[in-house]
Every structure is written in C-alpha cells, then in structure tokens.
Amino acid sequence: MKKNYDYLIVGAGLFGAAFAQIMTERGKKCLVVEKRDAVGGNVATEQVEGITVHKFGAHIFHTDDKRVWNYVNRFAEFNNFVNSPIANYKGKLYNLPFNMHTFYQLWGCKTPAEAHAIIDAQRAAAATDEPRNLEEKALMSVGEDVYKTLIKGYTEKQWGRDCKYLPAFIIGRVPLRFVYDNNYFNDRYQGIPLGGYSQMVKKMLDGVDVMLGVDYFSDRAKFDGMAKTTLYTGPIDKFFDYEYGELEYRSLRFETEVVDMEDYQGNAVVNYTDYETPYTRIIEHKHFDRTQKSSKTVVTREYPAGYEKGGEPYYPINDESNSALYKKYAEKAKQTENTLFGGRLAGYKYYDMDDTIAAVFELTDRL
C-alpha cells in the first residue's frame, strides 16, 4: 500500500492535535483518526443553553512556561479565569487551596503565626520516620484538622479505598499558604479559551486530515499502512493486546443537568470533602466565563468510579505493581519500529494540559 502520509496519529486529544499541528506546519502530511465523533479528547466542550460546558470535567489551563502559553494562544483567546474552588464539608464551606481564609474558617486564627502554631503542633503529634501510607504522610504534612476535614473523605472517594491503604507518594507535597489568597494555581498564566477547548483544538487541526468515529483497532494494519510512522496516544496495554496484563485506572462518571435558575452555587467548582456525599464535586460551567448570559445554568456532578476494560480510563493507579507492569510495556514500545507513543494513556501518567503541550514540544523537537 502506498504510504500517503508521513504520520498517522491515533487520537484527536490535546497531544495528538498539537503533534499534528506542529508537524503539518513543518511540511509533513498527517492523518488523525479518532474513535469519538468529535475532537478534543477529555478537554472537549459543547454549547448548552448558550453556556460552554466541559463535557469530561473542569479543565483550567495554567502554566509558567511562556512557550506553551504563547503556543495555545495562537488558536484561542483566553479569558482571565482564576480557579478558586470551595470545599463543602458536611454543609460547612471552606476556601481552597489551604490558605489563611481556610485556617480562619477552621480555627478562627487571623495571623500566619497563629496558623503556624496550630499546624506545627498537629504535625509534631503525627511525626514518624517514614510514612507508610497516604494518611500518615498527609498528617505529617498538614496536621489532623486539615486532613480529616478537607483531604480524607475526598481522597477515599476518588481512589475507592481507605487512605491507610493508599501509597504515600500519591499525595505529593501538600502546599500550605500563610496568606489570604484563594488562587488555586501559582502559575503566571491562567485561563480558559473563549468558546471552549473544542474550538481551540479544531483550529489546531486546520489543514490536517481527520477521520472521526473511526476505531484504529478495527483495521489496524490498513491504518498503519497509510503512513510512514504512527503516533499512538491510547492505552499502551491495549496497543500490545494486554500481553503482560491490564494496567489499572480509576474512572469518572458525570451527571450533567440544565437547572432553571440563573445561578446554582455561586462558584465554578465546589468540592464535597465528606465521604458520605457520593460525588466529589459540582461544576457550574457558567462561572468559567461570566460573560455568557443565560437565564438558566448547567451543573455537572462528578462521581468517582471503578474502571473496567472498555470503559474510560482517567487516572492511572501508579502503585508498585502497575508501575512495574508499565515499564514492561514501555520497554516494548521502544522496540516497536515506526511507532511513537505519547500522552497520558500511552505514558500511563497523569498530565496537566501544559505538561501535555510541553511533552509534544519535546517529541517534535527531537524528531
């Protein structure tokens, strides 16, 4: 078969779209195949009641990388949205991220010194040489009150197991801010594209051949035969027909509804940090762009869910056994001729959007 394309790109998410755009700009001919009926992957958006709705969870673009920021601004105008979520714990509200507003709501303290004293005492009470699990690490990082009120229930819902049985590395370093600042991200550049991410991705794919509603695995040999090189952005274990076994993920389920009122919760994101509430957060999409006017509003409840093969993988479970399994697949990927791998599923790693673009830069620069 004549190879009409330089690159076949499997997946029209952010990684695949950015790769196709850059390589097309460099004179290469690209074909993108996407099993969904729309581009954008999990950052896809749609218009409902005049409101831009994030179909697969909230996505706020944030970065300190000027090259990344300049790149995405070629394809969309970004607003100045700053993420300032609220936590709801058993009906009481707290500001996020953990800052002086949060500490005042927890303890009534008004100065950094007062907050330091309380947190340091609670940290000392939980001190151990080496944390054996997520709970011990969190207690050492933030103390008992912040952990039990704002971390424990949310995390156990997200991962489907008690924090005592989750590895310590999952939580990373928990930032505490001893200033009155509800800006969730520290990054210099933040915002959401006006009109949504789907419009941005469509512009990235201008001039690129795209086939939607097409499953690469339905005729893999045919698609591979159409290009000199394949870039695969799907689950790496599926690419190799689960030869070494299945990688584990956590998934999500979304319930979206139109509500006949102008404002449902007064904020874009409200996290529910008690274990008893079955969803982890409610997103009210109108607040991502308050220039959008509508007499109605659209809200999405986000439910953590177990993952089964054929479902939608969201969060890799990077524990010891899964990491060892992924290394086997990654090693085999290196030995696979005329095939590149990229993105969160092929890399079995959670990426922020700016990390995704930066990874595309690294790959295309190397090529």
Contacts in CASP RR format, 6 or more apart in sequence:
PFRMAT RR
TARGET T0000
AUTHOR 0000-0000-0000
METHOD contacts of the structure
MODEL  1
MKKNYDYLIVGAGLFGAAFAQIMTERGKKCLVVEKRDAVGGNVATEQVEG
ITVHKFGAHIFHTDDKRVWNYVNRFAEFNNFVNSPIANYKGKLYNLPFNM
HTFYQLWGCKTPAEAHAIIDAQRAAAATDEPRNLEEKALMSVGEDVYKTL
IKGYTEKQWGRDCKYLPAFIIGRVPLRFVYDNNYFNDRYQGIPLGGYSQM
VKKMLDGVDVMLGVDYFSDRAKFDGMAKTTLYTGPIDKFFDYEYGELEYR
SLRFETEVVDMEDYQGNAVVNYTDYETPYTRIIEHKHFDRTQKSSKTVVT
REYPAGYEKGGEPYYPINDESNSALYKKYAEKAKQTENTLFGGRLAGYKY
YDMDDTIAAVFELTDRL
1 222 0 8 1.000
1 225 0 8 1.000
1 226 0 8 1.000
3 225 0 8 1.000
3 226 0 8 1.000
3 227 0 8 1.000
3 228 0 8 1.000
4 29 0 8 1.000
4 31 0 8 1.000
4 226 0 8 1.000
4 227 0 8 1.000
5 29 0 8 1.000
5 30 0 8 1.000
5 31 0 8 1.000
5 209 0 8 1.000
5 226 0 8 1.000
5 227 0 8 1.000
5 228 0 8 1.000
6 23 0 8 1.000
6 28 0 8 1.000
6 29 0 8 1.000
6 30 0 8 1.000
6 227 0 8 1.000
6 228 0 8 1.000
6 229 0 8 1.000
7 19 0 8 1.000
7 20 0 8 1.000
7 23 0 8 1.000
7 28 0 8 1.000
7 29 0 8 1.000
7 30 0 8 1.000
7 31 0 8 1.000
7 227 0 8 1.000
7 228 0 8 1.000
7 229 0 8 1.000
7 230 0 8 1.000
7 231 0 8 1.000
8 30 0 8 1.000
8 31 0 8 1.000
8 33 0 8 1.000
8 223 0 8 1.000
8 224 0 8 1.000
8 225 0 8 1.000
8 226 0 8 1.000
8 227 0 8 1.000
8 229 0 8 1.000
8 230 0 8 1.000
8 231 0 8 1.000
9 16 0 8 1.000
9 19 0 8 1.000
9 20 0 8 1.000
9 30 0 8 1.000
9 31 0 8 1.000
9 32 0 8 1.000
9 33 0 8 1.000
9 230 0 8 1.000
9 231 0 8 1.000
9 233 0 8 1.000
10 33 0 8 1.000
10 216 0 8 1.000
10 223 0 8 1.000
10 230 0 8 1.000
10 231 0 8 1.000
10 232 0 8 1.000
10 233 0 8 1.000
10 234 0 8 1.000
11 32 0 8 1.000
11 33 0 8 1.000
11 34 0 8 1.000
11 35 0 8 1.000
11 41 0 8 1.000
11 216 0 8 1.000
11 233 0 8 1.000
11 234 0 8 1.000
12 32 0 8 1.000
12 34 0 8 1.000
12 36 0 8 1.000
12 39 0 8 1.000
12 40 0 8 1.000
12 41 0 8 1.000
12 201 0 8 1.000
12 205 0 8 1.000
12 210 0 8 1.000
12 212 0 8 1.000
13 34 0 8 1.000
13 39 0 8 1.000
13 40 0 8 1.000
13 41 0 8 1.000
13 42 0 8 1.000
13 43 0 8 1.000
13 201 0 8 1.000
13 233 0 8 1.000
14 40 0 8 1.000
14 41 0 8 1.000
14 43 0 8 1.000
14 201 0 8 1.000
14 353 0 8 1.000
14 356 0 8 1.000
14 357 0 8 1.000
15 233 0 8 1.000
15 342 0 8 1.000
15 343 0 8 1.000
15 344 0 8 1.000
15 356 0 8 1.000
15 359 0 8 1.000
15 360 0 8 1.000
16 32 0 8 1.000
16 231 0 8 1.000
16 233 0 8 1.000
16 343 0 8 1.000
16 360 0 8 1.000
17 32 0 8 1.000
17 39 0 8 1.000
17 40 0 8 1.000
17 201 0 8 1.000
17 204 0 8 1.000
17 205 0 8 1.000
18 71 0 8 1.000
18 204 0 8 1.000
18 356 0 8 1.000
18 357 0 8 1.000
18 360 0 8 1.000
19 30 0 8 1.000
19 231 0 8 1.000
19 360 0 8 1.000
19 363 0 8 1.000
19 364 0 8 1.000
20 30 0 8 1.000
20 32 0 8 1.000
20 204 0 8 1.000
20 205 0 8 1.000
20 208 0 8 1.000
21 204 0 8 1.000
21 205 0 8 1.000
21 208 0 8 1.000
22 360 0 8 1.000
22 361 0 8 1.000
22 364 0 8 1.000
23 30 0 8 1.000
23 364 0 8 1.000
23 367 0 8 1.000
24 30 0 8 1.000
24 207 0 8 1.000
24 208 0 8 1.000
26 364 0 8 1.000
29 209 0 8 1.000
30 208 0 8 1.000
30 209 0 8 1.000
31 208 0 8 1.000
31 209 0 8 1.000
31 210 0 8 1.000
31 211 0 8 1.000
31 226 0 8 1.000
31 227 0 8 1.000
32 39 0 8 1.000
32 205 0 8 1.000
32 208 0 8 1.000
32 209 0 8 1.000
32 210 0 8 1.000
32 211 0 8 1.000
33 210 0 8 1.000
33 211 0 8 1.000
33 214 0 8 1.000
33 216 0 8 1.000
33 223 0 8 1.000
34 41 0 8 1.000
34 210 0 8 1.000
34 211 0 8 1.000
34 212 0 8 1.000
34 213 0 8 1.000
34 214 0 8 1.000
35 213 0 8 1.000
35 214 0 8 1.000
35 215 0 8 1.000
35 216 0 8 1.000
36 44 0 8 1.000
36 212 0 8 1.000
36 213 0 8 1.000
37 212 0 8 1.000
37 213 0 8 1.000
38 44 0 8 1.000
38 198 0 8 1.000
38 212 0 8 1.000
39 198 0 8 1.000
39 201 0 8 1.000
39 202 0 8 1.000
39 205 0 8 1.000
39 210 0 8 1.000
39 212 0 8 1.000
40 197 0 8 1.000
40 198 0 8 1.000
40 201 0 8 1.000
41 56 0 8 1.000
41 201 0 8 1.000
42 56 0 8 1.000
42 57 0 8 1.000
42 59 0 8 1.000
42 314 0 8 1.000
43 54 0 8 1.000
43 56 0 8 1.000
43 59 0 8 1.000
43 197 0 8 1.000
43 198 0 8 1.000
43 201 0 8 1.000
43 353 0 8 1.000
44 55 0 8 1.000
44 56 0 8 1.000
44 197 0 8 1.000
44 198 0 8 1.000
44 201 0 8 1.000
45 52 0 8 1.000
45 53 0 8 1.000
45 54 0 8 1.000
45 55 0 8 1.000
45 195 0 8 1.000
45 196 0 8 1.000
45 197 0 8 1.000
45 198 0 8 1.000
45 199 0 8 1.000
46 52 0 8 1.000
46 53 0 8 1.000
46 55 0 8 1.000
46 198 0 8 1.000
47 53 0 8 1.000
47 195 0 8 1.000
48 256 0 8 1.000
48 258 0 8 1.000
48 285 0 8 1.000
48 298 0 8 1.000
49 258 0 8 1.000
49 294 0 8 1.000
49 296 0 8 1.000
49 297 0 8 1.000
49 298 0 8 1.000
50 292 0 8 1.000
50 294 0 8 1.000
51 285 0 8 1.000
51 286 0 8 1.000
51 292 0 8 1.000
51 294 0 8 1.000
51 296 0 8 1.000
51 297 0 8 1.000
51 298 0 8 1.000
52 195 0 8 1.000
52 196 0 8 1.000
52 285 0 8 1.000
52 288 0 8 1.000
52 289 0 8 1.000
52 292 0 8 1.000
53 256 0 8 1.000
53 285 0 8 1.000
53 298 0 8 1.000
53 300 0 8 1.000
54 197 0 8 1.000
54 283 0 8 1.000
54 285 0 8 1.000
54 288 0 8 1.000
54 300 0 8 1.000
55 254 0 8 1.000
55 256 0 8 1.000
56 252 0 8 1.000
56 254 0 8 1.000
57 252 0 8 1.000
57 254 0 8 1.000
57 283 0 8 1.000
57 300 0 8 1.000
57 302 0 8 1.000
58 268 0 8 1.000
58 269 0 8 1.000
58 283 0 8 1.000
58 288 0 8 1.000
59 192 0 8 1.000
59 197 0 8 1.000
59 353 0 8 1.000
60 81 0 8 1.000
60 83 0 8 1.000
60 185 0 8 1.000
60 190 0 8 1.000
60 191 0 8 1.000
60 192 0 8 1.000
60 288 0 8 1.000
61 72 0 8 1.000
61 78 0 8 1.000
61 189 0 8 1.000
61 190 0 8 1.000
61 191 0 8 1.000
61 192 0 8 1.000
61 193 0 8 1.000
61 353 0 8 1.000
61 354 0 8 1.000
62 83 0 8 1.000
62 185 0 8 1.000
62 187 0 8 1.000
62 189 0 8 1.000
62 190 0 8 1.000
62 191 0 8 1.000
62 352 0 8 1.000
62 354 0 8 1.000
63 69 0 8 1.000
63 187 0 8 1.000
63 188 0 8 1.000
63 189 0 8 1.000
63 352 0 8 1.000
63 353 0 8 1.000
63 354 0 8 1.000
64 186 0 8 1.000
64 187 0 8 1.000
64 188 0 8 1.000
64 189 0 8 1.000
65 354 0 8 1.000
65 358 0 8 1.000
66 189 0 8 1.000
67 361 0 8 1.000
68 354 0 8 1.000
68 357 0 8 1.000
68 358 0 8 1.000
68 361 0 8 1.000
69 189 0 8 1.000
69 354 0 8 1.000
71 357 0 8 1.000
71 361 0 8 1.000
72 78 0 8 1.000
72 193 0 8 1.000
72 200 0 8 1.000
72 357 0 8 1.000
75 193 0 8 1.000
75 200 0 8 1.000
75 201 0 8 1.000
75 203 0 8 1.000
75 204 0 8 1.000
76 193 0 8 1.000
76 194 0 8 1.000
76 195 0 8 1.000
76 196 0 8 1.000
76 197 0 8 1.000
76 199 0 8 1.000
76 200 0 8 1.000
76 203 0 8 1.000
77 193 0 8 1.000
77 194 0 8 1.000
78 191 0 8 1.000
78 192 0 8 1.000
78 193 0 8 1.000
78 194 0 8 1.000
79 191 0 8 1.000
79 192 0 8 1.000
79 193 0 8 1.000
79 194 0 8 1.000
79 288 0 8 1.000
79 289 0 8 1.000
79 291 0 8 1.000
80 190 0 8 1.000
80 191 0 8 1.000
81 190 0 8 1.000
81 191 0 8 1.000
81 192 0 8 1.000
81 268 0 8 1.000
81 288 0 8 1.000
81 289 0 8 1.000
82 183 0 8 1.000
82 184 0 8 1.000
82 185 0 8 1.000
82 190 0 8 1.000
82 191 0 8 1.000
83 183 0 8 1.000
83 184 0 8 1.000
83 185 0 8 1.000
83 190 0 8 1.000
83 268 0 8 1.000
83 269 0 8 1.000
84 95 0 8 1.000
84 96 0 8 1.000
84 182 0 8 1.000
84 183 0 8 1.000
84 184 0 8 1.000
84 267 0 8 1.000
85 96 0 8 1.000
85 184 0 8 1.000
85 267 0 8 1.000
85 268 0 8 1.000
85 269 0 8 1.000
85 270 0 8 1.000
85 271 0 8 1.000
85 281 0 8 1.000
86 93 0 8 1.000
86 94 0 8 1.000
86 95 0 8 1.000
86 96 0 8 1.000
86 267 0 8 1.000
86 269 0 8 1.000
86 270 0 8 1.000
86 271 0 8 1.000
87 93 0 8 1.000
87 94 0 8 1.000
87 95 0 8 1.000
87 96 0 8 1.000
87 149 0 8 1.000
87 150 0 8 1.000
87 270 0 8 1.000
87 271 0 8 1.000
87 272 0 8 1.000
87 273 0 8 1.000
88 94 0 8 1.000
88 270 0 8 1.000
88 271 0 8 1.000
88 272 0 8 1.000
88 273 0 8 1.000
88 274 0 8 1.000
88 277 0 8 1.000
89 149 0 8 1.000
89 150 0 8 1.000
89 272 0 8 1.000
89 273 0 8 1.000
89 274 0 8 1.000
90 274 0 8 1.000
90 276 0 8 1.000
92 105 0 8 1.000
93 105 0 8 1.000
94 101 0 8 1.000
94 102 0 8 1.000
94 105 0 8 1.000
94 106 0 8 1.000
94 149 0 8 1.000
94 150 0 8 1.000
95 101 0 8 1.000
95 102 0 8 1.000
95 105 0 8 1.000
95 182 0 8 1.000
96 102 0 8 1.000
96 150 0 8 1.000
96 182 0 8 1.000
96 184 0 8 1.000
96 271 0 8 1.000
97 175 0 8 1.000
97 177 0 8 1.000
97 182 0 8 1.000
97 184 0 8 1.000
98 142 0 8 1.000
98 146 0 8 1.000
98 150 0 8 1.000
98 174 0 8 1.000
98 175 0 8 1.000
98 176 0 8 1.000
98 177 0 8 1.000
99 176 0 8 1.000
99 177 0 8 1.000
99 178 0 8 1.000
99 179 0 8 1.000
99 180 0 8 1.000
99 181 0 8 1.000
99 182 0 8 1.000
100 110 0 8 1.000
100 112 0 8 1.000
100 115 0 8 1.000
100 177 0 8 1.000
100 178 0 8 1.000
100 179 0 8 1.000
100 180 0 8 1.000
100 181 0 8 1.000
101 180 0 8 1.000
101 182 0 8 1.000
102 146 0 8 1.000
102 150 0 8 1.000
103 109 0 8 1.000
103 114 0 8 1.000
103 115 0 8 1.000
103 118 0 8 1.000
103 119 0 8 1.000
104 110 0 8 1.000
106 145 0 8 1.000
106 146 0 8 1.000
106 149 0 8 1.000
107 114 0 8 1.000
107 115 0 8 1.000
107 118 0 8 1.000
107 145 0 8 1.000
109 115 0 8 1.000
109 118 0 8 1.000
112 178 0 8 1.000
112 179 0 8 1.000
115 178 0 8 1.000
116 178 0 8 1.000
118 145 0 8 1.000
119 142 0 8 1.000
119 143 0 8 1.000
119 146 0 8 1.000
119 176 0 8 1.000
122 139 0 8 1.000
122 142 0 8 1.000
122 143 0 8 1.000
122 144 0 8 1.000
122 145 0 8 1.000
123 139 0 8 1.000
123 140 0 8 1.000
123 141 0 8 1.000
123 142 0 8 1.000
123 143 0 8 1.000
125 143 0 8 1.000
125 144 0 8 1.000
126 136 0 8 1.000
126 139 0 8 1.000
126 140 0 8 1.000
126 143 0 8 1.000
126 144 0 8 1.000
127 140 0 8 1.000
128 136 0 8 1.000
128 140 0 8 1.000
131 137 0 8 1.000
131 140 0 8 1.000
131 168 0 8 1.000
132 168 0 8 1.000
133 163 0 8 1.000
133 164 0 8 1.000
133 165 0 8 1.000
133 166 0 8 1.000
133 167 0 8 1.000
133 168 0 8 1.000
134 155 0 8 1.000
134 163 0 8 1.000
134 164 0 8 1.000
134 166 0 8 1.000
134 167 0 8 1.000
134 168 0 8 1.000
134 170 0 8 1.000
134 171 0 8 1.000
135 147 0 8 1.000
135 152 0 8 1.000
135 162 0 8 1.000
135 163 0 8 1.000
135 164 0 8 1.000
135 166 0 8 1.000
136 168 0 8 1.000
137 168 0 8 1.000
137 171 0 8 1.000
137 172 0 8 1.000
138 147 0 8 1.000
138 151 0 8 1.000
138 152 0 8 1.000
138 163 0 8 1.000
138 171 0 8 1.000
138 174 0 8 1.000
139 147 0 8 1.000
141 171 0 8 1.000
141 173 0 8 1.000
141 174 0 8 1.000
142 151 0 8 1.000
142 174 0 8 1.000
142 176 0 8 1.000
146 176 0 8 1.000
149 273 0 8 1.000
150 273 0 8 1.000
151 163 0 8 1.000
151 171 0 8 1.000
151 174 0 8 1.000
151 273 0 8 1.000
152 163 0 8 1.000
152 273 0 8 1.000
152 275 0 8 1.000
153 163 0 8 1.000
153 273 0 8 1.000
153 274 0 8 1.000
153 275 0 8 1.000
154 271 0 8 1.000
154 272 0 8 1.000
154 273 0 8 1.000
154 280 0 8 1.000
155 163 0 8 1.000
155 166 0 8 1.000
155 170 0 8 1.000
155 171 0 8 1.000
156 162 0 8 1.000
156 163 0 8 1.000
156 275 0 8 1.000
157 275 0 8 1.000
157 278 0 8 1.000
157 280 0 8 1.000
157 304 0 8 1.000
158 250 0 8 1.000
158 280 0 8 1.000
158 304 0 8 1.000
158 315 0 8 1.000
159 166 0 8 1.000
159 170 0 8 1.000
159 250 0 8 1.000
159 304 0 8 1.000
159 317 0 8 1.000
160 250 0 8 1.000
160 304 0 8 1.000
160 306 0 8 1.000
167 319 0 8 1.000
167 320 0 8 1.000
169 318 0 8 1.000
170 318 0 8 1.000
187 354 0 8 1.000
192 288 0 8 1.000
192 289 0 8 1.000
193 199 0 8 1.000
193 200 0 8 1.000
194 289 0 8 1.000
195 289 0 8 1.000
216 223 0 8 1.000
216 232 0 8 1.000
217 238 0 8 1.000
223 230 0 8 1.000
224 230 0 8 1.000
224 338 0 8 1.000
228 338 0 8 1.000
229 338 0 8 1.000
229 339 0 8 1.000
229 340 0 8 1.000
230 338 0 8 1.000
230 339 0 8 1.000
230 340 0 8 1.000
231 339 0 8 1.000
231 340 0 8 1.000
231 341 0 8 1.000
231 342 0 8 1.000
232 239 0 8 1.000
232 339 0 8 1.000
232 340 0 8 1.000
232 341 0 8 1.000
232 342 0 8 1.000
232 346 0 8 1.000
233 341 0 8 1.000
233 342 0 8 1.000
233 343 0 8 1.000
233 345 0 8 1.000
233 346 0 8 1.000
234 343 0 8 1.000
234 345 0 8 1.000
234 346 0 8 1.000
235 247 0 8 1.000
235 313 0 8 1.000
235 345 0 8 1.000
235 346 0 8 1.000
236 247 0 8 1.000
236 326 0 8 1.000
236 329 0 8 1.000
236 330 0 8 1.000
236 333 0 8 1.000
236 341 0 8 1.000
236 345 0 8 1.000
236 346 0 8 1.000
236 347 0 8 1.000
236 348 0 8 1.000
237 243 0 8 1.000
237 244 0 8 1.000
237 245 0 8 1.000
237 246 0 8 1.000
237 247 0 8 1.000
237 325 0 8 1.000
237 329 0 8 1.000
239 329 0 8 1.000
239 333 0 8 1.000
239 341 0 8 1.000
239 346 0 8 1.000
240 329 0 8 1.000
240 332 0 8 1.000
242 309 0 8 1.000
243 332 0 8 1.000
244 325 0 8 1.000
244 328 0 8 1.000
244 329 0 8 1.000
245 325 0 8 1.000
246 309 0 8 1.000
247 316 0 8 1.000
247 317 0 8 1.000
247 322 0 8 1.000
247 325 0 8 1.000
247 326 0 8 1.000
247 329 0 8 1.000
247 348 0 8 1.000
248 307 0 8 1.000
248 316 0 8 1.000
248 317 0 8 1.000
248 322 0 8 1.000
249 306 0 8 1.000
249 307 0 8 1.000
249 313 0 8 1.000
249 314 0 8 1.000
249 315 0 8 1.000
249 316 0 8 1.000
249 317 0 8 1.000
250 304 0 8 1.000
250 305 0 8 1.000
250 306 0 8 1.000
250 307 0 8 1.000
250 314 0 8 1.000
250 315 0 8 1.000
250 317 0 8 1.000
251 304 0 8 1.000
251 305 0 8 1.000
251 306 0 8 1.000
251 307 0 8 1.000
251 311 0 8 1.000
251 312 0 8 1.000
251 313 0 8 1.000
251 314 0 8 1.000
251 315 0 8 1.000
252 302 0 8 1.000
252 303 0 8 1.000
252 304 0 8 1.000
252 305 0 8 1.000
252 312 0 8 1.000
252 314 0 8 1.000
253 302 0 8 1.000
253 303 0 8 1.000
253 304 0 8 1.000
253 305 0 8 1.000
254 300 0 8 1.000
254 301 0 8 1.000
254 302 0 8 1.000
254 303 0 8 1.000
255 279 0 8 1.000
255 300 0 8 1.000
255 301 0 8 1.000
255 303 0 8 1.000
256 298 0 8 1.000
256 299 0 8 1.000
256 300 0 8 1.000
256 301 0 8 1.000
257 298 0 8 1.000
257 299 0 8 1.000
257 300 0 8 1.000
258 296 0 8 1.000
258 297 0 8 1.000
258 298 0 8 1.000
259 296 0 8 1.000
259 297 0 8 1.000
259 298 0 8 1.000
259 299 0 8 1.000
260 295 0 8 1.000
260 296 0 8 1.000
261 296 0 8 1.000
261 297 0 8 1.000
262 294 0 8 1.000
262 295 0 8 1.000
262 296 0 8 1.000
262 297 0 8 1.000
263 284 0 8 1.000
263 286 0 8 1.000
263 297 0 8 1.000
264 282 0 8 1.000
264 284 0 8 1.000
264 297 0 8 1.000
264 299 0 8 1.000
265 282 0 8 1.000
265 284 0 8 1.000
265 299 0 8 1.000
266 284 0 8 1.000
266 287 0 8 1.000
267 284 0 8 1.000
267 287 0 8 1.000
268 283 0 8 1.000
268 284 0 8 1.000
268 285 0 8 1.000
268 287 0 8 1.000
268 288 0 8 1.000
269 281 0 8 1.000
269 282 0 8 1.000
269 283 0 8 1.000
269 284 0 8 1.000
270 281 0 8 1.000
270 282 0 8 1.000
270 284 0 8 1.000
271 280 0 8 1.000
271 281 0 8 1.000
272 279 0 8 1.000
272 280 0 8 1.000
272 281 0 8 1.000
272 282 0 8 1.000
278 303 0 8 1.000
279 301 0 8 1.000
279 302 0 8 1.000
279 303 0 8 1.000
280 302 0 8 1.000
280 303 0 8 1.000
280 304 0 8 1.000
281 301 0 8 1.000
281 302 0 8 1.000
282 299 0 8 1.000
282 300 0 8 1.000
282 301 0 8 1.000
282 302 0 8 1.000
283 299 0 8 1.000
283 300 0 8 1.000
283 302 0 8 1.000
284 297 0 8 1.000
284 298 0 8 1.000
284 299 0 8 1.000
285 297 0 8 1.000
285 298 0 8 1.000
285 299 0 8 1.000
285 300 0 8 1.000
286 292 0 8 1.000
286 294 0 8 1.000
286 297 0 8 1.000
286 298 0 8 1.000
307 313 0 8 1.000
307 314 0 8 1.000
313 345 0 8 1.000
315 350 0 8 1.000
316 322 0 8 1.000
316 326 0 8 1.000
316 344 0 8 1.000
316 348 0 8 1.000
316 349 0 8 1.000
316 350 0 8 1.000
318 326 0 8 1.000
318 348 0 8 1.000
318 349 0 8 1.000
322 348 0 8 1.000
326 347 0 8 1.000
326 348 0 8 1.000
329 348 0 8 1.000
330 347 0 8 1.000
330 348 0 8 1.000
333 339 0 8 1.000
333 341 0 8 1.000
333 346 0 8 1.000
340 363 0 8 1.000
341 347 0 8 1.000
342 359 0 8 1.000
342 363 0 8 1.000
343 349 0 8 1.000
343 351 0 8 1.000
343 356 0 8 1.000
343 359 0 8 1.000
344 350 0 8 1.000
344 351 0 8 1.000
344 356 0 8 1.000
351 359 0 8 1.000
END
